[in-house]
Amino acid sequence: MTFDSYVSLGRSGLKVSPFCLGTMNFGEDHGFGCSVEESEKIVQTYLDRGGNFLDTANFYTNGHSEQILGDFFAQRPGSRDRIVLATKFFCNLHLGDPNGGGASRKAIVAQLEDSLRRLRTDYVDLYWLHNYDWSTPIEETLRTLDDLVTAGKIRYVGFSDTPAWLTAKAHTTALLRGWTPITALQMEYSLLERTIEGELVPLAQDSGMGILPWSPLKSGYLSGKYTRTNETPDDTKRSAALGRPNEAQYQVIDVLAGVAQEVGASSAAVALGWVQQRPGVSSAIIGPRRIEHLEDNLAGLDLRLTAEQIAALDEVSAPTLNFPADLNRELAPMLKYSGATVDGQQTQAYPPLLANPARY
């Protein structure tokens, strides 16, 4: 399987691979990563298949992940500019320094300089805010990022793991001030974690932000290794920390395994194929620790599920969303159109809930 087509990152002009190579597992500082040699093999294989999008962060394996990528591209002159390189800021690597992390001007500039040094480059293509910094005004963060774009040290801005209200405020503020807007959102999204469909996915679609799902295999639960008869795979060092899936998760895993058998692919490939085809998704982040993991993941590139298979996966994994998602979806058309036929559906003139006007 090779990358023979690319996608726009949200509404921007940046073109990226539909699978992004995540490098959180590069380096062995946290006890379950992969060696430098294996990391470089994974990167080279991904590039050989036509992939062009790599994602890391300042704190992944205490900076070792960035260093591995920096050394890799430094040994291959001219290759750096042919890829889209993303990293993140927020996490503090300097114990006891209150300005060592977060999203203040001082912290952002210092973190970027450290990342550029480890990556051995003078710019990053996409710079992510890694989390919500409640102690820093969002205007300070956005203005700093815009200054860094102007200085040529970053090209695009992304937000990761931030609440919808903050993301909407930040994007609107940037547009009104003429600052660099938010191009992409990096959020957890998988068959076992779909709650971003309530607020963040509609926000991204409306604002033109590309979505990059992280953990599309839910920390390995959707990889095919976890079954009702093999609850803690021996080859997964993190299995002890993760524990085993619960009953609701096993119901999804069972249906996923059935679909995988139907299409003759692995559960991992089907789970990745499903998430990559979700509305609003630009590129799904894969995080292999071994070459065989990468090969298995890339099989999801060419996978095309039938409408029936997608419906089965959608139904078993349907999320419970926060209020007022269900109310808006079910009741708003009835109240607005009052019995008229709209988009081929007949709405009720007096929905059952209106029988008790005291509720309103």
C-alpha positions in Angstrom: 0.0 0.0 0.0 1.3 3.4 -1.0 0.2 7.0 -0.7 -0.9 7.9 -4.2 -3.1 10.8 -3.2 -3.0 13.6 -0.7 -5.6 15.7 1.1 -5.9 19.4 2.0 -5.4 20.1 5.7 -8.8 21.6 6.5 -9.5 24.6 4.3 -5.8 25.4 3.9 -3.6 24.9 0.9 -1.3 22.5 2.8 -1.4 19.0 1.3 -0.8 16.0 3.6 -1.0 12.2 3.6 -4.3 10.7 4.7 -2.4 8.9 7.4 0.0 11.0 9.5 3.0 9.2 11.2 2.8 9.9 14.9 6.1 9.6 16.8 5.1 9.4 20.4 6.6 5.9 20.6 10.0 7.0 19.2 12.7 6.6 21.9 12.6 4.4 25.0 12.5 6.9 27.8 9.0 6.0 28.9 9.6 2.2 28.9 7.4 1.1 26.0 8.8 3.0 23.0 11.1 1.8 20.2 14.8 2.1 19.6 16.4 4.7 17.4 17.1 2.1 14.8 13.5 0.9 14.7 12.2 4.5 14.7 14.4 5.3 11.7 13.2 2.2 9.8 9.6 3.2 10.5 10.1 6.7 9.2 12.0 5.5 6.1 9.3 3.0 5.3 6.6 5.6 5.7 8.4 8.0 3.4 9.1 5.2 0.8 5.4 4.6 0.6 4.8 8.3 -0.2 3.9 9.6 3.2 4.8 13.2 3.9 3.2 14.1 7.3 5.0 13.5 10.6 3.8 14.6 14.1 5.7 14.8 17.3 5.8 16.9 20.5 8.3 18.6 22.7 7.7 16.2 25.6 7.5 12.9 23.7 10.1 10.7 25.4 11.5 13.8 27.1 12.4 15.4 23.8 14.1 12.2 22.3 11.4 11.8 19.7 12.1 15.2 18.2 15.8 14.5 18.4 15.4 11.3 16.5 13.6 13.0 13.7 16.1 15.9 13.6 19.0 13.5 13.3 17.2 11.4 10.6 16.6 14.3 8.3 19.9 15.9 9.0 21.5 12.8 7.5 19.5 13.2 4.4 20.1 16.6 2.9 17.2 18.1 1.1 14.6 15.8 2.6 13.4 18.1 5.4 11.6 20.5 3.0 9.8 17.7 1.3 7.8 16.7 4.4 5.2 18.4 6.6 6.7 18.4 10.1 4.5 19.1 13.1 5.3 19.5 16.8 3.6 20.7 19.9 4.1 23.1 22.9 2.6 23.3 26.3 4.2 20.6 28.5 6.9 21.7 30.9 10.3 19.9 30.6 12.0 22.1 33.3 11.1 21.0 36.8 10.4 23.9 39.1 10.2 26.6 36.4 6.7 28.1 36.2 7.5 29.6 32.8 8.9 26.4 31.4 5.6 25.3 29.9 2.2 26.5 29.0 1.0 29.0 26.4 2.5 32.4 27.5 4.7 34.4 25.1 7.8 33.6 27.1 7.0 29.9 27.3 6.0 29.5 23.6 9.1 31.2 22.3 11.4 29.2 24.5 9.7 25.9 23.8 9.8 26.5 20.0 13.5 27.3 20.1 14.2 24.1 22.1 12.1 22.1 19.6 13.9 23.6 16.6 17.2 22.8 18.1 16.3 19.1 18.7 14.6 18.9 15.2 17.7 20.5 13.6 15.6 22.8 11.5 14.8 26.5 11.4 11.0 26.1 11.1 8.1 23.7 11.7 5.2 23.4 9.3 2.4 23.0 11.9 2.7 24.1 15.6 0.1 22.7 18.0 -1.1 24.1 21.3 -1.1 20.8 23.2 -3.7 21.7 25.8 -5.8 24.5 27.4 -3.7 26.9 29.4 -6.3 28.5 31.8 -3.8 30.9 33.2 -2.9 32.7 29.9 -5.2 34.9 27.9 -5.9 33.3 24.6 -5.1 36.7 22.9 -1.5 36.4 24.2 -1.1 32.9 22.8 -2.6 33.8 19.4 -0.6 37.0 19.0 2.6 35.1 19.8 1.9 32.4 17.3 1.0 35.0 14.7 4.4 36.7 15.3 6.2 33.4 14.9 4.4 32.9 11.5 5.5 36.3 10.4 9.0 35.5 11.5 9.0 32.3 9.4 9.5 30.0 12.3 6.1 28.3 11.9 3.8 27.9 9.0 0.4 26.9 10.4 -1.3 26.8 13.8 -3.2 23.9 15.3 -5.0 23.2 18.6 -5.0 19.8 20.4 -7.2 18.6 23.2 -8.8 22.0 23.7 -12.5 22.5 24.6 -14.9 23.6 21.9 -15.8 26.9 23.5 -12.1 27.9 23.8 -11.3 26.8 20.2 -14.3 28.7 18.8 -13.3 31.8 20.8 -9.7 31.6 19.7 -10.5 31.0 16.0 -13.0 33.9 15.9 -10.5 36.2 17.7 -7.8 35.4 15.2 -10.1 36.1 12.3 -11.2 39.4 13.8 -7.7 40.6 14.6 -6.2 39.5 11.3 -4.0 36.9 13.0 -3.2 33.4 11.8 -6.3 31.3 12.3 -6.5 27.7 13.5 -5.9 25.3 10.6 -6.4 22.0 12.3 -7.6 20.2 15.5 -5.9 17.1 17.0 -8.4 15.2 19.1 -8.9 11.6 20.4 -11.3 9.9 18.0 -12.0 6.2 17.4 -14.8 3.7 17.4 -14.4 3.7 21.2 -14.3 7.5 21.6 -16.7 9.5 19.5 -17.9 12.2 21.8 -16.1 14.9 19.8 -19.0 14.5 17.3 -21.1 16.6 19.7 -19.3 20.0 19.6 -15.8 19.7 18.1 -16.5 18.0 14.8 -19.3 20.5 13.8 -17.1 23.4 14.9 -14.2 22.1 12.7 -16.5 21.5 9.7 -18.1 25.0 10.0 -14.8 26.7 10.4 -12.8 24.8 7.9 -10.4 23.2 10.4 -9.0 19.8 9.5 -9.4 17.1 12.2 -6.5 14.8 13.0 -7.7 11.9 15.2 -5.2 10.6 17.7 -5.4 7.1 19.2 -7.7 5.8 16.4 -7.0 2.3 17.7 -7.8 3.4 21.3 -4.4 2.5 22.7 -4.5 -0.9 21.0 -8.0 -2.0 22.0 -9.1 -1.9 18.4 -5.9 -3.5 17.0 -7.3 -7.0 17.0 -5.0 -8.1 19.9 -7.7 -7.8 22.5 -10.4 -10.4 22.4 -12.7 -12.0 25.0 -10.3 -14.9 25.1 -7.1 -12.8 25.1 -7.8 -9.9 27.4 -4.1 -9.0 28.1 -1.9 -9.7 25.1 1.6 -10.8 26.1 3.2 -8.6 23.4 1.7 -5.4 24.7 3.9 -3.9 27.4 1.2 -1.4 28.2 -1.5 -4.0 28.7 -1.0 -4.1 32.5 -1.5 -0.3 32.7 -4.4 -0.2 30.3 -6.4 -3.1 31.8 -8.9 -5.0 29.8 -11.8 -3.5 27.7 -15.2 -3.3 29.5 -18.3 -5.0 28.2 -19.5 -2.1 26.1 -16.1 -1.9 24.5 -16.0 -5.6 23.8 -19.3 -5.2 21.9 -17.7 -2.8 19.5 -14.5 -5.0 19.3 -16.7 -8.0 18.4 -18.5 -6.2 15.6 -15.2 -4.8 14.3 -13.7 -8.3 14.2 -16.7 -9.5 12.2 -16.4 -6.7 9.6 -12.6 -7.4 9.4 -13.3 -11.0 8.7 -15.8 -10.0 6.0 -13.3 -7.8 4.1 -10.3 -10.0 4.7 -8.4 -7.3 6.6 -7.2 -6.8 10.2 -9.3 -5.1 12.9 -6.7 -2.3 13.0 -7.0 -1.7 9.2 -10.8 -1.5 9.5 -10.8 0.8 12.5 -8.4 3.1 10.7 -10.4 3.0 7.5 -13.5 3.9 9.4 -12.1 6.9 11.2 -10.2 8.2 8.2 -13.5 8.3 6.3 -15.4 10.2 9.0 -16.8 13.7 8.2 -14.3 16.4 8.8 -11.3 14.2 9.2 -8.2 15.2 7.1 -5.6 12.7 8.3 -5.6 10.0 10.9 -2.5 9.7 13.2 -1.0 6.3 13.4 1.6 5.5 16.0 3.5 2.3 15.2 6.2 0.9 17.5 7.4 -1.7 15.0 7.6 -2.0 11.2 4.9 -4.7 11.2 2.6 -2.3 13.0 3.1 0.3 10.3 2.5 -2.3 7.5 -0.8 -3.4 9.2 -1.9 0.2 9.7 -1.2 1.2 6.1 -3.6 -1.6 4.9 -6.4 0.8 6.0 -5.4 3.1 3.1 -7.1 1.1 0.4 -9.9 -0.3 2.5 -13.5 0.6 1.3 -16.3 -0.5 3.6 -19.8 -1.1 2.4 -22.7 1.1 3.6 -24.0 -1.9 5.6 -20.6 -2.4 7.3 -20.3 1.3 8.2 -23.8 1.3 9.5 -23.0 -1.7 11.8 -19.9 -0.1 13.1 -21.7 3.3 13.6 -24.6 1.7 15.5 -22.6 -0.4 17.9 -20.3 2.5 18.7 -22.9 5.3 18.9 -21.8 7.8 21.5 -23.8 9.5 24.3 -23.4 13.2 23.6 -23.8 16.1 26.0 -26.9 18.2 26.1 -28.4 19.6 23.9 -27.1 17.4 21.0 -29.9 14.9 21.1 -32.6 17.6 21.7 -31.3 19.7 18.8 -31.2 16.7 16.4 -34.6 15.3 17.3 -36.8 18.2 18.3 -35.5 21.2 16.4 -36.8 20.2 13.0 -40.3 19.5 14.5 -40.5 22.9 16.2 -39.1 24.8 13.2 -41.1 23.3 10.4 -44.3 22.4 12.2 -45.6 19.5 10.1 -44.0 20.4 6.8 -42.0 18.0 4.6 -38.4 19.0 4.6 -35.5 17.1 2.8 -37.9 14.2 2.3 -38.9 13.8 5.9 -42.2 14.6 7.5 -42.0 16.5 10.8 -44.7 16.4 13.4 -46.9 19.4 14.1 -47.2 18.6 17.8 -44.3 16.4 19.1 -45.1 14.4 22.2 -42.9 16.6 24.4 -45.1 19.6 23.8 -48.0 17.8 25.5 -46.5 19.1 28.7 -46.0 22.8 28.2 -44.7 23.2 31.7 -41.4 21.8 30.6 -40.8 24.8 28.4 
